[in-house]
Amino acid sequence: MNVKGLVRAVLTKLAGGAVMVWVVASFTFFLVHALPGSPGKVAYESYLSQGLSPDEAMAKVAVIYGYTSQDPLATQYVNYVSDLLHGNLGLSISYSGVPVSQVIGNALPWTLIPILSGLLISFAIGTTAGVVAAVKRSSRWGGALSLSASLIAGIPSFVLAILLTTVFHTQLGWLPYGETNDPWVDSGWSAAYIGSVAYYAILPVATYVLISYGGWMLSMRSSVASVLGDDFILASELRGITPGTRLRYIGRNAILPLFTTLAIACGYLFGGAILIENAFNYPGLGRLLLQSIGSRDYPLMTGAFLIITIAVVLANIIADLLYSVIDPRVRR
């Protein structure tokens, strides 16, 4: 694929992704407004309960949303889309008027770091175990690895989180729970702070690793099994290659389809972060979304959901582009 074709493909996929984000954002807007009590009305009643006059409450609602509950729904939607195009996600009600973008920005690193760490670790372990399980499928090792992957893949993420917390925090007391770092360590790019963050993230990261491991292992085992029957493997064996070289041939070709799934899995874990972060009381984007639903903080709810949607769409775009880069057959 030449440079011009590559640019065209990237722009096409980005345009399709933008349309998808717009569709989801629009659906979220109308879904929220279909709930009992419109967002503007909820905020208006909240300000009245705080002792503000009707005019003052209406003015505050207009500042937060850019419209009042008395405006037609079409006008509210146009203002909402206009604000999104300008990067304005509104002001959070439960955070006393703090911009939603700032609230999400503070929570986003605590979702990205555990998800990316858990995803990469589980990918490395799962693909390696998948190769061993496929090559040694007639041995006890192959059967044990396949059984472990099947069992772990069937356990819901929040159940794993509860089990890990019960065993390693409540019973053994080895690992911390409910915080992001040691409160006695000053925040910053110091070794002490980074080590504290890593230590406090062990349980969430371990949960992401376990819920992803089974899928990677089983997928890699199936991919390796299909590659084992290819002609180039038979030809290389007839030439007398070493077992190590044979494994590299198999692994490099079998892992290609999984690279696409790797990016998609990142977006999938963003959605699953809601249950995991709530189980660990971890202040990430998923828990923020859950709190916004409970407090009926509609600007924060739609903003958090929009960010998760963008992450999923971008993950799919990256997966498509990545596969065309790593596999020359797709480029041709």
VEXBATOR-148087 format. One line per 2 residues: their letters; for each residue x, y, z of C-alpha. Coordinates in steps of 0.001 Angstrom, whole numbers. Layout:
BEGIN
a	X Y Z  ...
% end
This chain:
BEGIN
mn	0 0 0  1481 3375 -1020
vk	1465 6466 1188  -1523 8003 -568
gl	-3566 4841 -162  -2539 4566 3489
vr	-3601 8158 4204  -6910 7561 2443
av	-7524 4415 4477  -6702 6194 7754
lt	-8968 9141 6939  -11797 6804 5927
kl	-11566 4866 9168  -11337 8063 11241
ag	-14412 9450 9478  -16307 6240 10178
ga	-15174 6367 13803  -16328 9977 14129
vm	-19768 9027 12802  -19959 6162 15290
vw	-19015 8456 18194  -21666 10962 17070
vv	-24314 8222 16906  -23469 6949 20386
as	-23307 10487 21816  -26714 11267 20312
ft	-28177 8029 21620  -26807 8785 25097
ff	-28248 12305 25016  -31774 11162 24137
lv	-31565 8188 26510  -30634 10457 29421
ha	-33461 12834 28556  -35880 9899 28417
lp	-35160 9090 32064  -37642 10311 34684
gs	-36824 13966 35322  -34780 15763 32683
pg	-31138 16623 33526  -31919 20338 33680
kv	-34913 19745 35924  -32902 17545 38298
ay	-30207 20217 38616  -32858 22938 38995
es	-34557 21111 41864  -31177 20424 43465
yl	-30320 24140 43501  -33755 25001 44884
sq	-33158 22570 47754  -29919 24436 48502
gl	-31888 27634 49139  -31438 29395 45784
sp	-34287 31392 44291  -35986 30059 41126
de	-34213 32656 38978  -30815 31895 40506
am	-31361 28146 40111  -32385 28588 36468
ak	-29299 30732 35805  -27001 28069 37290
va	-28635 25348 35184  -28102 27469 32085
vi	-24416 27856 32969  -23931 24104 33478
yg	-25828 22840 30445  -25895 25809 28109
yt	-29684 25518 28087  -32605 25325 30504
sq	-35137 22549 30942  -37739 24841 29372
dp	-35927 24906 26007  -37204 22561 23260
la	-35379 19206 23112  -34088 19998 19616
tq	-32492 23213 20900  -30924 21335 23804
yv	-29507 18724 21418  -28013 21329 19067
ny	-26355 23093 22008  -25063 19753 23319
vs	-23477 18776 19981  -22023 22278 19584
dl	-20407 22038 23023  -18934 18617 22159
lh	-17411 19973 18945  -15727 22688 21024
gn	-14440 20144 23557  -16847 21310 26242
lg	-18301 18381 28211  -20146 20651 30621
ls	-19858 21123 34370  -20268 18389 36957
is	-23152 18756 39406  -21812 16361 42063
ys	-18369 18046 41939  -19817 21523 42538
gv	-19476 22887 39025  -15985 21568 38238
pv	-15570 20998 34459  -16356 17421 33496
sq	-13193 17255 31386  -11135 18013 34509
vi	-12911 15359 36601  -12462 12748 33868
gn	-8844 13801 33317  -8090 13126 36988
al	-9710 9679 36872  -8498 8520 33451
pw	-4887 7610 34428  -6191 5278 37137
tl	-8068 3371 34449  -5439 3468 31704
ip	-2497 2272 33805  -4111 -918 35219
il	-5863 -1775 31938  -2770 -1430 29740
sg	-551 -3181 32281  -2972 -6061 32758
ll	-3616 -6382 29026  62 -6575 28043
is	935 -8997 30852  -2015 -11284 30069
fa	-1196 -11168 26348  2412 -12220 26957
ig	1469 -15006 29377  -1577 -16190 27429
tt	85 -16406 24027  3113 -18209 25456
ag	891 -20687 27279  -1193 -21128 24109
vv	1861 -22161 22096  2889 -24665 24762
aa	-670 -26040 25056  -936 -26553 21289
vk	2504 -28061 20756  2224 -30249 23892
rs	-1504 -30915 23530  -1078 -34656 24156
sr	864 -34127 27394  -302 -33311 30923
wg	1026 -29769 30576  -1112 -29088 27536
ga	-4239 -30460 29183  -3620 -28553 32429
ls	-3075 -25253 30613  -6203 -25685 28510
ls	-8284 -26587 31564  -6989 -23626 33578
as	-7778 -21212 30749  -11298 -22584 30334
li	-12026 -22356 34052  -10670 -18823 34495
ag	-12390 -17548 31354  -15755 -18592 32805
ip	-15449 -16592 36051  -17050 -13110 35999
sf	-14654 -10221 36550  -16316 -8949 39729
vl	-16201 -12455 41244  -12459 -12629 40560
ai	-12032 -9192 42129  -13895 -10275 45266
ll	-11903 -13528 45507  -8562 -11746 45167
tt	-9562 -9120 47734  -10784 -11741 50204
vf	-7667 -13892 49935  -4816 -11386 49547
ht	-6195 -8401 51477  -8696 -9651 54048
ql	-7276 -13075 54897  -3535 -12738 54284
gw	-3142 -8967 54539  -448 -8933 51856
lp	-1898 -6359 49471  -3648 -2993 49965
yg	-7204 -2183 48951  -9236 939 48196
et	-6404 3410 47559  -4156 4358 44655
nd	-972 4967 46625  453 5283 50124
pw	-924 8554 51599  2399 9163 53350
vd	4321 9276 50055  4443 12614 48224
sg	3033 12476 44701  5416 13070 41807
ws	7774 11246 39490  9854 9842 42337
aa	10773 6186 42668  8946 5995 45994
yi	5677 7304 44535  5831 5147 41383
gs	6601 2083 43501  3693 2912 45805
va	1297 3284 42857  2482 -29 41395
yy	2087 -1786 44764  -1449 -485 45295
ai	-2414 -1443 41717  -1438 -5113 42059
lp	-4950 -6366 42804  -6704 -4486 39953
va	-3954 -5404 37485  -4057 -9052 38576
ty	-7813 -9076 37951  -7359 -7685 34432
vl	-4655 -10291 33787  -6826 -13188 34925
is	-9986 -12166 33049  -7957 -11794 29831
yg	-5579 -14736 30190  -8084 -17442 29305
gw	-9142 -15797 26048  -5553 -15210 24887
ml	-4482 -18733 25768  -7396 -20465 24038
sm	-7191 -18214 20972  -3455 -18764 20618
rs	-3839 -22519 21036  -6411 -22620 18222
sv	-4272 -20386 16002  -1172 -22512 16567
as	-3140 -25684 15834  -4188 -24270 12456
vl	-636 -23156 11624  815 -26572 12481
gd	-866 -28029 9407  502 -25423 6970
df	2881 -26481 4215  5728 -24178 5292
il	5903 -25924 8683  6174 -29326 7006
as	8798 -28009 4591  10870 -26519 7409
el	10726 -29792 9339  11919 -31690 6272
rg	14896 -29324 6098  15791 -30371 9630
it	15322 -27107 11546  15837 -27079 15298
pg	12841 -27219 17689  13483 -23633 18805
tr	13406 -22303 15233  10257 -24322 14569
lr	8530 -22728 17558  9516 -19247 16352
yi	8063 -19975 12900  4838 -21222 14444
gr	4546 -18442 17001  5194 -15554 14606
na	2537 -16735 12170  -27 -17843 14738
il	108 -14599 16698  -863 -12366 13748
pl	-4658 -12679 14189  -4306 -11955 17905
ft	-2785 -8516 17325  -6130 -7331 16016
tl	-7868 -8719 19087  -5298 -7003 21332
ai	-6466 -3517 20429  -10134 -4510 20553
ac	-9621 -6090 23988  -8316 -2760 25280
gy	-11642 -1150 24411  -13525 -4097 25911
lf	-11668 -3728 29212  -12663 -61 29374
gg	-16267 -1205 29614  -15421 -3925 32130
ai	-13576 -1422 34319  -16910 -339 35832
li	-17334 -3552 37833  -13653 -4061 38651
en	-13002 -508 39849  -16167 -566 41918
af	-15113 -3863 43522  -11707 -2431 44483
ny	-13012 1070 45274  -10461 2263 42714
pg	-11000 5872 41538  -10921 5264 37786
lg	-13235 6164 34944  -15514 3147 35418
rl	-16204 3904 39067  -16684 7559 38173
ll	-19375 6569 35670  -21104 4414 38280
qs	-21039 7246 40822  -22440 9703 38280
ig	-25388 7383 37658  -26078 7110 41371
sr	-25879 10867 41933  -27766 11648 38689
dy	-24873 13808 37536  -25920 13785 33883
pl	-23053 15893 32443  -20491 13633 34130
mt	-22402 10509 33101  -22559 11440 29414
ga	-18934 12645 29443  -17585 9438 30989
fl	-19653 7275 28642  -18441 9325 25669
ii	-14783 8809 26634  -15332 5044 26963
ti	-17018 5030 23540  -14126 6934 21967
av	-11668 4451 23502  -13563 1491 22011
vl	-13841 3114 18561  -10153 4100 18501
an	-9171 590 19598  -11033 -888 16628
ii	-9450 1595 14207  -5973 875 15561
ad	-6650 -2873 15273  -7545 -2553 11585
ll	-4519 -387 10796  -2154 -2504 12883
ys	-3113 -5690 11111  -2451 -4151 7710
vi	1018 -3137 8926  2109 -6436 10449
dp	657 -8707 7734  1903 -7949 4178
rv	-854 -10110 2680  -3499 -7650 3903
rr	-1601 -4692 2364  -1551 -6411 -1010
% end
